[in-house]
Structure formats: C-alpha cells, structure tokens
Amino acid sequence: MSFFVTFIILFVYWMVMAGKFDIFHASLGVISCLFVSYMSHDLLFKNIKSGGKIKEVVRFILYIPWLIYQIILANLHVVRLALSPNMYDLIDPHLMRFKIKIKKDISKVTFANSITLTPGTITADIIDDEFVVHALSQAVDDDLMTGEMERRVAHIFSED
C-alpha cells in the first residue's frame, strides 16, 4: 500500500512540475516514479496501515495553504522593509533562541523547514528542544514567537 501511495504522490507532483501532459512526459514520469517509489516507499510511510499516518497526510495537506499564505505575507513584509526609506532603522538582523514543545523529529524538521521557507527567517540550528533562528527584523521575531506555526505543526503530527 505504501508503494502505491508514494507512487501516486510522486506521479502527481511529476505531472504538475512537468507542465506537459503528453505520452512522452507521462511515460517518463511513470518510469521514474515507479523506480523512486520502489527504492524509497518505506521512507515516506513506515506503517501506512495505521489511521494516524493517513490523518497526518491529510493534516499536512491542509497545512500547506496556510503556510503559503504565511510565505506571501512574509514576502510582502520583506519587500516593505527593502523599499522603505527607513530601511536601516527597520531591518534588525539577529539570532533568536526559543524552546519548542514538539518532540518528534519529523515535527521538528517540518517546523524548521516552514520557518526557513518563510522569507526573513532561517533556521540556523536545532539543539534538542531549542531552535536558533535568524530573523530579519523584530516584527518577524514577534510573529514567530506567537507560536501559531509550532501549534499547527504539532497538530499535524498529533502532538497537541
């Protein structure tokens, strides 16, 4: 079952990214996705029979639109900073440290990648339950400290 689900996910992604829906590109996609699914299906879903994994996939899919919205907002903030006449006063690059409540490695990786995908922030290090993040401004720091992103990631992996 995990092989089939992995193949479907990869093939849909292949077709979206290829942008061409002809026989040639579809057949290359099938061959490539079959090979990659065969080699790595156990990495994506260790135990797909449990209902928890399916819930995680659905919750993650529902998380993506929210993350894209946050990326758009952060892009607008960075553009505002860059184009502001008071740019040097508004930009305050700094490293911030904060404790997290999530425990699973996959949750930490998802949270770290979500932070890094959001413009104006980069996850510099993860030390046990502490994140070190580079923030472009104090406003970015404040947004991250609300904990909304961490709560959403915790919800995906049932850590809430």
Beta strands, then each sheet from edge to edge (+ up, - down):
strand 1: 94-99
strand 2: 121-127
strand 3: 130-135
sheet 1: 1+ 3- 2+
end
